[in-house]
């Protein structure tokens, strides 16, 4: 799929099939961002943690594109190994996105459903 790296303006191609999906998320913690949108910290399950760790080692220097509900939310440059299974999205989520996520995942710190 075609995409544009915002930081460089460079056109690139991204894979159609995601490496990490909503099925890999176990919990999240949303917060209001300075630009009026929301950001969130996502906690991945064991499968997602291993995939993120592998991606962060094998694709260092590359980009991880975050799409939610078919919208490009952000691009994250892979600059170090990520082995804790957490993905931090600084901003770009709407209040409606957060409400839908609350229906699917628990908030960080809450007991498992």
C-alpha positions in Angstrom: 0.0 0.0 0.0 1.3 3.5 -0.7 2.1 5.8 2.2 4.0 9.0 2.9 6.5 9.3 5.7 5.4 12.6 7.3 8.8 13.5 8.8 10.6 13.2 5.5 7.8 13.6 2.9 9.1 10.4 1.2 6.6 8.1 -0.5 7.0 4.5 0.5 5.1 1.2 0.3 3.8 -0.6 3.4 2.6 -4.1 3.8 -1.1 -4.8 3.5 -1.2 -7.3 6.3 -0.3 -6.0 9.7 2.2 -7.6 11.9 0.3 -6.6 15.1 -3.5 -6.3 15.2 -6.2 -5.5 17.7 -6.1 -9.2 18.7 -2.7 -8.6 20.2 -3.8 -5.8 22.5 -4.8 -6.7 26.1 -5.2 -3.2 27.7 -4.6 0.5 27.0 -4.4 3.8 28.8 -5.7 6.8 26.9 -4.9 10.4 27.8 -5.7 13.9 26.3 -2.9 15.1 23.9 -2.0 18.8 23.6 -3.4 19.0 20.0 -7.0 18.2 21.2 -6.8 14.6 20.2 -6.0 11.6 22.4 -2.9 9.5 22.8 -2.6 6.1 24.4 -0.3 3.4 25.7 -1.1 -0.1 24.5 -0.1 -3.3 26.3 0.3 -6.3 24.0 -0.2 -9.9 24.8 2.7 -12.5 24.6 2.3 -12.9 20.8 2.3 -9.1 20.2 5.2 -8.6 22.5 7.3 -11.2 20.6 6.3 -9.7 17.3 7.1 -6.1 18.4 10.5 -7.3 19.8 11.3 -9.0 16.5 10.2 -6.0 14.4 12.2 -3.6 16.6 15.4 -5.7 16.1 14.9 -6.7 12.4 13.5 -3.4 11.1 15.5 -0.9 13.1 15.6 2.5 11.4 12.3 1.7 9.6 8.9 2.9 10.4 5.9 1.3 12.2 2.6 2.8 10.9 -0.4 2.7 13.2 -3.8 2.5 11.6 -7.0 2.6 13.6 -10.4 2.1 12.0 -8.7 2.3 8.6 -7.1 5.7 9.4 -3.4 6.4 9.6 -2.9 7.7 13.1 0.8 8.0 13.4 4.2 6.7 12.2 6.8 5.6 14.7 10.4 5.4 13.7 12.0 2.2 15.1 15.1 3.5 16.9 15.6 0.9 19.6 14.7 -2.6 20.7 11.2 -2.8 22.3 10.9 -5.9 24.4 8.3 -4.8 27.0 5.2 -5.2 24.7 4.1 -1.6 25.0 3.3 0.7 22.1 3.0 4.5 22.8 0.8 6.5 20.5 1.4 10.2 21.2 -1.7 11.7 19.6 -4.2 11.4 16.8 -7.0 9.3 18.4 -10.5 10.8 18.5 -12.9 10.6 21.5 -15.0 8.1 19.5 -11.9 5.9 19.0 -11.3 5.8 22.7 -14.9 4.9 23.5 -14.7 2.0 21.0 -11.5 0.8 22.5 -13.0 0.9 26.0 -15.6 -1.6 24.7 -12.9 -4.0 23.4 -10.0 -3.7 25.9 -9.6 -3.1 29.6 -7.9 0.0 30.9 -4.4 -0.5 32.2 -4.6 -1.2 35.9 -8.0 -2.8 35.8 -8.5 -6.5 36.4 -8.8 -8.8 33.4 -12.4 -9.3 32.2 
